[in-house]
């Protein structure tokens, strides 16, 4: 697996982790230092509502239909105009639906966090800025140019947010101004993406009959409908739990849960890097009809993703108390249990994520809607589990929906294309990570904290070094 990624892939991985490191400082140190759990919960509720709106984008369609235009200047100009127009119209339709059902939604949030309704305009405004960021990042993925966009999104954005939090902590901003100011990092990111296009001479909108015609538009919209239905349901699974927690459990509980969902997002970085660097390759292999190389890509990617995610999971679990030192001991204890449940859910997700991406880019993308319907069913389960057992119900519902939806996607790929993610290398990594985590969980910790952390960190890296030696590269 050492040679799996290209030099560009390693650079993007580095930028992702560098950005997440800055974001981790923001989340684990600056926010709990300057804000209470209730304020963090309110900020998180607004944040998740923003991405709730912005997630209804055409990113997957942009990657699939934009990739063939990499070397066609006229088509790229026309396609850029088309994706901006169609995404804006789609966003307006989403907002119109939101305002249509605003009354029952406000009533739902009024259970514990009525303040969220006061920030509706701010949420919609930032949501559109985030939407434009997403479609331009997807366009960069389609053009196989993601190094600078990754730098803007992960490093520059988080640095600006760190400045905002620091200014608030120094007393230069009020809490209200801090919430409004969260639009600034997204706006800066958008301006940098536009500047990058301008520098390359591609910040232009044109006309091309190959794009602005009935056949292309119908195919694009049909694909967008089904992929949006699927990806939007998957988004609900990732965002609705936070939204339900803040409305049903209150701002303080959401402050803890949001912190843990951010920590779990660190485990997603290998999966996101794969999408950014390999999505275009998947489209090309489908066009070439090369199922053999696609199968090899599927298996090696899944194996690499699980090994990398498992390493992050074990290290974060080992260093958990140090990372969250700014929180109270009682909060740390509850958050650790939430992290275990969410982390296990993410490990399951690594087994299915590449398959879901391939299915959405395949001719059988319609089948993705089946898993979407089950995710919707799982969202209802999310509601009842939180009501029944509290905040712990949210990650349990996430595990169930990930397993059900991923199993269906994998089954369809196997039946239709003969593709599956499983290999002896993957099973060996699953066994190794599971065994080491069980040992950490069962055996008591050393009474001296730094000795305990050092010993467990050494065991993790020793295991991974041994596995790399005995398992052939995939």
C-alpha positions as CSV (number, residue, x, y, z in Angstrom):
1,X,0.0,0.0,0.0
2,X,3.0,2.3,0.4
3,X,3.1,3.0,-3.4
4,X,-0.7,3.3,-3.8
5,X,-0.9,7.1,-4.0
6,X,0.9,9.4,-6.5
7,X,3.1,12.3,-5.3
8,X,0.0,14.6,-5.7
9,X,-2.1,12.2,-3.6
10,X,0.4,12.4,-0.8
11,X,0.6,16.2,-1.0
12,X,-3.2,16.4,-0.8
13,X,-3.2,14.0,2.1
14,X,-0.7,16.2,3.9
15,X,-2.7,19.3,3.2
16,X,-5.8,17.6,4.6
17,X,-4.1,16.6,7.8
18,X,-2.4,20.0,8.1
19,X,-5.8,21.7,7.8
20,X,-7.4,19.3,10.3
21,X,-4.5,19.9,12.7
22,X,-5.4,23.7,12.6
23,X,-9.1,22.8,13.0
24,X,-8.2,20.5,15.9
25,X,-6.5,23.4,17.7
26,X,-9.7,25.5,17.0
27,X,-12.0,22.7,18.2
28,X,-10.1,21.2,21.1
29,X,-8.3,24.2,22.5
30,X,-9.6,27.6,21.3
31,X,-13.3,27.0,21.4
32,X,-13.5,25.3,24.8
33,X,-11.2,27.9,26.2
34,X,-13.2,30.9,25.1
35,X,-16.7,29.5,24.8
36,X,-18.9,27.4,27.1
37,X,-20.5,24.1,26.0
38,X,-23.8,25.9,25.4
39,X,-22.2,28.5,23.0
40,X,-20.3,25.7,21.2
41,X,-23.6,23.9,20.8
42,X,-25.4,26.9,19.3
43,X,-22.4,27.5,16.9
44,X,-22.5,23.8,16.0
45,X,-26.3,23.8,15.3
46,X,-25.9,26.7,12.9
47,X,-22.8,25.0,11.3
48,X,-24.7,21.8,10.7
49,X,-27.8,23.6,9.3
50,X,-25.5,25.4,6.8
51,X,-24.1,22.1,5.5
52,X,-27.6,20.7,5.5
53,X,-28.5,23.2,2.9
54,X,-25.2,23.2,1.0
55,X,-25.1,19.4,0.7
56,X,-27.9,19.6,-1.9
57,X,-25.4,20.3,-4.6
58,X,-24.5,18.7,-8.0
59,X,-20.9,17.7,-7.0
60,X,-21.2,14.1,-8.1
61,X,-22.7,15.1,-11.5
62,X,-19.9,17.7,-12.0
63,X,-17.3,15.0,-11.5
64,X,-18.9,12.5,-13.8
65,X,-19.9,14.8,-16.7
66,X,-17.1,17.4,-16.3
67,X,-14.1,14.9,-16.5
68,X,-14.3,14.4,-20.3
69,X,-13.9,18.2,-20.8
70,X,-10.4,18.5,-19.2
71,X,-8.7,19.5,-22.5
72,X,-11.6,21.3,-24.2
73,X,-11.5,25.0,-23.5
74,X,-14.8,25.9,-25.0
75,X,-16.7,23.0,-23.4
76,X,-15.2,23.9,-20.0
77,X,-16.4,27.5,-20.2
78,X,-19.9,26.3,-21.1
79,X,-19.9,23.6,-18.4
80,X,-18.8,26.1,-15.8
81,X,-21.7,28.3,-16.6
82,X,-24.1,25.4,-16.6
83,X,-23.1,24.1,-13.2
84,X,-23.3,27.6,-11.6
85,X,-26.8,28.1,-13.1
86,X,-28.2,24.7,-12.2
87,X,-26.7,24.7,-8.7
88,X,-28.1,28.1,-8.0
89,X,-31.6,27.2,-9.2
90,X,-31.4,23.9,-7.2
91,X,-30.3,25.8,-4.0
92,X,-33.2,28.3,-4.4
93,X,-35.6,25.4,-4.7
94,X,-34.2,23.9,-1.5
95,X,-34.6,27.1,0.4
96,X,-38.1,27.5,-0.9
97,X,-39.0,24.1,0.5
98,X,-37.3,25.0,3.8
99,X,-39.5,28.2,4.1
100,X,-42.5,26.2,3.1
101,X,-42.0,23.9,6.1
102,X,-40.4,26.5,8.4
103,X,-43.2,26.5,11.0
104,X,-43.0,22.8,11.9
105,X,-39.2,22.9,11.8
106,X,-39.1,25.9,14.2
107,X,-41.5,24.1,16.5
108,X,-39.2,21.1,16.5
109,X,-36.1,23.1,17.4
110,X,-38.0,25.0,20.0
111,X,-37.9,21.9,22.2
112,X,-34.5,22.8,23.5
113,X,-32.8,25.4,21.2
114,X,-35.3,28.0,20.1
115,X,-32.3,30.5,19.3
116,X,-31.5,28.6,16.1
117,X,-34.6,30.2,14.4
118,X,-33.0,33.6,14.9
119,X,-30.2,32.7,12.6
120,X,-32.2,31.5,9.6
121,X,-31.0,34.2,7.3
122,X,-27.4,33.8,8.3
123,X,-27.7,30.1,7.7
124,X,-29.1,30.5,4.2
125,X,-26.5,33.1,3.3
126,X,-23.5,31.1,4.4
127,X,-25.1,28.0,2.9
128,X,-25.0,29.5,-0.6
129,X,-21.3,30.6,-0.2
130,X,-20.5,27.0,0.9
131,X,-22.5,25.6,-2.0
132,X,-20.3,27.7,-4.5
133,X,-17.2,26.4,-2.7
134,X,-18.4,22.8,-3.1
135,X,-19.2,23.0,-6.8
136,X,-15.9,24.7,-7.6
137,X,-14.0,22.1,-5.6
138,X,-15.9,19.4,-7.5
139,X,-15.0,21.1,-10.8
140,X,-11.4,21.0,-9.7
141,X,-11.7,17.3,-9.0
142,X,-13.2,16.7,-12.4
143,X,-10.2,18.6,-14.0
144,X,-7.8,16.6,-11.8
145,X,-6.4,19.8,-10.2
146,X,-7.0,19.7,-6.5
147,X,-3.8,20.7,-4.8
148,X,-4.4,24.4,-4.6
149,X,-8.2,24.0,-3.8
150,X,-7.2,21.6,-1.0
151,X,-4.8,24.2,0.4
152,X,-7.5,26.9,0.3
153,X,-10.2,24.7,1.8
154,X,-8.2,23.0,4.6
155,X,-5.4,25.4,5.5
156,X,-6.4,28.9,4.7
157,X,-10.0,28.5,5.8
158,X,-9.1,27.1,9.2
159,X,-6.4,29.7,9.7
160,X,-9.0,32.5,9.2
161,X,-11.4,30.8,11.6
162,X,-8.6,30.5,14.2
163,X,-8.1,34.3,13.9
164,X,-11.8,34.9,14.4
165,X,-11.9,32.8,17.6
166,X,-8.8,34.5,18.9
167,X,-10.3,37.9,18.2
168,X,-13.4,36.8,20.1
169,X,-11.3,35.5,23.0
170,X,-9.4,38.8,23.2
171,X,-12.7,40.7,23.4
172,X,-12.6,42.4,20.0
173,X,-15.7,40.6,18.8
174,X,-19.0,39.8,20.5
175,X,-20.5,36.3,20.3
176,X,-23.0,37.5,17.7
177,X,-20.2,39.0,15.6
178,X,-18.3,35.7,15.9
179,X,-21.3,33.8,14.5
180,X,-21.7,36.3,11.6
181,X,-18.0,36.3,11.0
182,X,-17.9,32.6,10.3
183,X,-19.0,33.6,6.7
184,X,-15.6,35.2,6.2
185,X,-13.4,32.1,5.9
186,X,-15.9,30.5,3.4
187,X,-15.9,33.8,1.4
188,X,-12.1,33.9,1.3
189,X,-12.0,30.3,0.2
190,X,-14.5,31.1,-2.6
191,X,-12.5,34.2,-3.8
192,X,-9.3,32.1,-3.8
193,X,-10.9,29.4,-5.9
194,X,-12.2,32.0,-8.4
195,X,-8.7,33.6,-8.4
196,X,-7.1,30.3,-9.3
197,X,-9.5,29.8,-12.2
198,X,-8.8,33.4,-13.4
199,X,-5.0,32.8,-13.2
200,X,-5.4,29.8,-15.4
201,X,-7.5,31.8,-17.8
202,X,-10.6,29.6,-17.1
203,X,-12.8,32.1,-15.3
204,X,-15.1,32.5,-18.2
205,X,-18.6,31.4,-19.1
206,X,-19.4,30.4,-22.7
207,X,-21.8,28.5,-24.9
208,X,-21.4,25.1,-26.4
209,X,-24.1,23.2,-28.2
210,X,-22.8,19.9,-26.7
211,X,-23.8,21.1,-23.2
212,X,-26.8,23.4,-23.7
213,X,-28.9,20.9,-25.5
214,X,-31.9,18.8,-24.5
215,X,-30.1,15.4,-24.5
216,X,-27.2,16.5,-22.3
217,X,-29.4,18.5,-19.9
218,X,-31.8,15.6,-19.5
219,X,-29.0,13.2,-18.8
220,X,-27.4,15.6,-16.3
221,X,-30.6,16.3,-14.5
222,X,-31.6,12.7,-14.4
223,X,-28.3,11.6,-12.9
224,X,-28.4,14.6,-10.5
225,X,-31.8,13.6,-9.3
226,X,-30.8,10.1,-8.3
227,X,-27.4,10.9,-6.9
228,X,-28.9,13.9,-5.0
229,X,-31.5,11.6,-3.6
230,X,-28.8,9.1,-2.5
231,X,-26.2,11.5,-1.3
232,X,-28.7,13.8,0.4
233,X,-29.9,10.8,2.4
234,X,-26.3,10.0,3.3
235,X,-25.9,13.6,4.3
236,X,-29.0,13.4,6.6
237,X,-27.3,10.4,8.3
238,X,-24.2,12.5,9.0
239,X,-25.9,15.8,9.8
240,X,-29.3,15.0,11.2
241,X,-27.9,13.4,14.3
242,X,-26.3,16.7,15.3
243,X,-29.5,18.6,14.4
244,X,-31.6,16.2,16.5
245,X,-29.2,16.3,19.4
246,X,-29.2,20.1,19.6
247,X,-33.0,20.2,19.4
248,X,-33.8,17.2,21.7
249,X,-30.9,17.2,24.1
250,X,-29.9,20.9,24.3
251,X,-26.9,23.1,23.4
252,X,-24.5,21.7,26.0
253,X,-25.0,18.1,24.9
254,X,-24.6,19.2,21.3
255,X,-21.4,21.0,22.2
256,X,-19.9,17.7,23.3
257,X,-21.4,15.7,20.4
258,X,-20.2,18.2,17.8
259,X,-16.7,18.0,19.2
260,X,-16.8,14.2,18.8
261,X,-18.2,14.4,15.3
262,X,-15.3,16.7,14.4
263,X,-12.8,14.2,15.9
264,X,-14.4,11.4,13.9
265,X,-14.1,13.6,10.7
266,X,-10.3,13.2,11.2
267,X,-10.9,9.5,10.4
268,X,-12.5,10.5,7.0
269,X,-9.5,12.2,5.5
270,X,-8.2,9.1,3.7
271,X,-11.6,8.5,2.2
272,X,-11.9,12.2,1.0
273,X,-8.4,12.1,-0.5
274,X,-9.3,9.0,-2.5
275,X,-12.4,10.7,-3.9
276,X,-10.4,13.8,-4.8
277,X,-7.6,11.9,-6.6
278,X,-9.4,8.8,-7.9
279,X,-13.0,9.8,-8.9
280,X,-11.9,10.9,-12.4
281,X,-10.0,7.6,-12.8
282,X,-13.1,5.6,-11.9
283,X,-15.0,7.5,-14.7
284,X,-12.3,6.7,-17.2
285,X,-12.2,3.0,-16.3
286,X,-16.0,2.8,-16.8
287,X,-15.7,4.5,-20.2
288,X,-12.9,2.0,-21.1
289,X,-14.9,-1.0,-19.8
290,X,-11.9,-2.2,-17.8
291,X,-13.5,-4.0,-14.9
292,X,-10.3,-5.8,-14.0
293,X,-8.4,-2.7,-13.1
294,X,-11.5,-1.2,-11.5
295,X,-11.8,-4.2,-9.3
296,X,-8.1,-3.9,-8.3
297,X,-8.6,-0.2,-7.6
298,X,-11.7,-1.0,-5.5
299,X,-9.9,-3.6,-3.3
300,X,-6.6,-1.7,-2.8
301,X,-8.4,1.5,-2.0
302,X,-10.7,-0.1,0.6
303,X,-7.7,-1.9,2.2
304,X,-5.7,1.4,2.3
305,X,-8.7,3.3,3.7
306,X,-9.3,0.8,6.5
307,X,-5.7,0.6,7.5
308,X,-5.3,4.4,7.6
309,X,-8.6,5.0,9.4
310,X,-7.7,2.3,11.9
311,X,-4.4,3.9,12.6
312,X,-6.1,7.3,13.2
313,X,-8.7,5.7,15.4
314,X,-6.2,3.9,17.6
315,X,-4.0,7.0,18.0
316,X,-6.9,9.3,18.8
317,X,-8.3,6.8,21.4
318,X,-4.9,6.6,23.0
319,X,-4.3,10.4,23.1
320,X,-7.9,11.3,23.9
321,X,-7.5,12.7,27.4
322,X,-4.6,14.9,26.3
323,X,-6.5,16.3,23.2
324,X,-9.5,17.3,25.3
325,X,-7.7,18.7,28.3
326,X,-9.6,22.0,28.0
327,X,-12.9,20.2,28.9
328,X,-14.0,19.1,32.3
329,X,-13.3,15.5,33.4
330,X,-17.0,14.6,33.4
331,X,-17.4,15.9,29.8
332,X,-14.3,14.0,28.7
333,X,-15.7,10.7,30.1
334,X,-19.0,11.1,28.2
335,X,-17.3,12.2,25.0
336,X,-14.9,9.2,25.1
337,X,-17.9,6.9,24.9
338,X,-19.4,8.9,22.1
339,X,-16.1,8.8,20.2
340,X,-15.9,5.0,20.5
341,X,-19.4,4.5,19.0
342,X,-18.8,7.1,16.2
343,X,-15.4,5.7,15.5
344,X,-16.7,2.2,15.1
345,X,-19.3,3.5,12.7
346,X,-16.6,5.2,10.7
347,X,-14.5,2.0,10.5
348,X,-17.6,0.2,9.1
349,X,-18.0,3.1,6.6
350,X,-14.4,2.5,5.3
351,X,-15.5,-1.0,4.2
352,X,-18.3,0.4,2.0
353,X,-17.4,4.0,1.1
354,X,-15.4,3.3,-2.1
355,X,-18.2,1.0,-3.3
356,X,-20.7,3.7,-2.8
357,X,-18.6,6.2,-4.8
358,X,-18.2,3.6,-7.6
359,X,-21.9,2.8,-7.6
360,X,-22.7,6.5,-8.0
361,X,-20.3,6.9,-10.9
362,X,-21.5,3.6,-12.6
363,X,-24.3,3.0,-15.0
364,X,-26.3,1.5,-12.1
365,X,-26.4,4.7,-10.0
366,X,-30.2,4.4,-9.8
367,X,-29.7,1.5,-7.3
368,X,-28.1,4.0,-4.9
369,X,-31.5,5.3,-4.1
370,X,-32.4,2.0,-2.5
371,X,-29.8,2.5,0.2
372,X,-30.9,6.1,0.5
373,X,-34.4,5.0,1.4
374,X,-33.0,2.8,4.1
375,X,-30.9,5.6,5.4
376,X,-34.1,7.7,5.7
377,X,-35.6,4.8,7.7
378,X,-32.5,4.9,9.8
379,X,-32.9,8.6,10.4
380,X,-36.3,7.9,11.9
381,X,-34.6,5.3,14.0
382,X,-32.2,8.0,15.0
383,X,-35.1,10.1,16.3
384,X,-36.6,7.2,18.4
385,X,-33.2,6.1,19.8
386,X,-32.3,9.6,21.0
387,X,-35.7,9.8,22.6
388,X,-35.3,6.4,24.2
389,X,-31.7,6.4,25.4
390,X,-30.4,9.9,25.0
391,X,-27.5,11.2,23.0
392,X,-25.9,7.7,22.7
393,X,-28.8,6.8,20.4
394,X,-27.4,9.0,17.6
395,X,-24.1,7.1,17.0
396,X,-25.9,3.8,17.3
397,X,-28.3,4.8,14.6
398,X,-25.4,5.9,12.5
399,X,-23.8,2.5,12.8
400,X,-27.0,0.8,11.7
401,X,-27.6,3.0,8.7
402,X,-24.0,2.8,7.5
403,X,-24.0,-1.0,7.7
404,X,-27.4,-1.3,6.0
405,X,-26.8,1.2,3.2
406,X,-23.2,0.0,2.6
407,X,-24.2,-3.6,2.4
408,X,-26.8,-2.8,-0.3
409,X,-24.3,-0.8,-2.4
410,X,-21.7,-3.5,-2.1
411,X,-24.3,-6.2,-3.1
412,X,-25.4,-4.3,-6.2
413,X,-21.8,-3.8,-7.3
414,X,-21.1,-7.5,-6.9
415,X,-24.2,-8.7,-8.7
416,X,-24.1,-6.2,-11.5
417,X,-20.3,-5.8,-12.1
418,X,-18.7,-8.6,-10.2
419,X,-16.8,-6.1,-7.9
420,X,-16.2,-6.6,-4.2
421,X,-13.9,-4.9,-1.7
422,X,-12.8,-8.0,0.2
423,X,-9.3,-9.4,0.1
424,X,-7.0,-11.3,2.4
425,X,-5.0,-8.1,3.0
426,X,-8.2,-6.3,4.1
427,X,-9.3,-9.2,6.4
428,X,-5.8,-9.2,8.0
429,X,-6.0,-5.5,8.7
430,X,-9.5,-5.8,10.2
431,X,-8.3,-8.6,12.5
432,X,-5.1,-6.7,13.5
433,X,-6.9,-3.4,14.3
434,X,-9.7,-5.2,16.2
435,X,-7.3,-7.3,18.3
436,X,-5.2,-4.3,19.3
437,X,-8.2,-2.2,20.2
438,X,-9.7,-5.1,22.3
439,X,-6.4,-5.3,24.2
440,X,-6.4,-1.6,24.9
441,X,-10.0,-1.6,26.0
442,X,-9.8,-4.8,28.2
443,X,-6.4,-4.4,29.9
444,X,-6.2,-1.7,32.6
445,X,-4.2,1.5,31.9
446,X,-0.8,2.1,33.5
447,X,-1.2,4.3,36.6
448,X,1.2,6.9,35.2
449,X,-0.6,8.6,32.3
450,X,2.4,9.5,30.1
451,X,3.9,6.0,30.5
452,X,0.5,4.5,29.5
453,X,0.2,6.7,26.4
454,X,3.8,6.1,25.3
455,X,3.5,2.3,25.6
456,X,0.2,2.2,23.7
457,X,1.5,4.5,21.0
458,X,4.6,2.3,20.6
459,X,2.4,-0.8,20.3
460,X,0.3,0.9,17.5
461,X,3.3,1.8,15.4
462,X,5.0,-1.6,16.0
463,X,1.8,-3.3,14.8
464,X,1.6,-1.2,11.7
465,X,5.3,-1.6,10.8
466,X,4.9,-5.4,11.2
467,X,1.7,-5.5,9.1
468,X,3.5,-3.6,6.3
469,X,6.3,-6.1,6.3
470,X,4.2,-9.2,6.2
471,X,1.3,-8.0,4.0
472,X,2.2,-7.5,0.3
473,X,1.5,-4.1,-1.1
474,X,-1.9,-3.8,-2.8
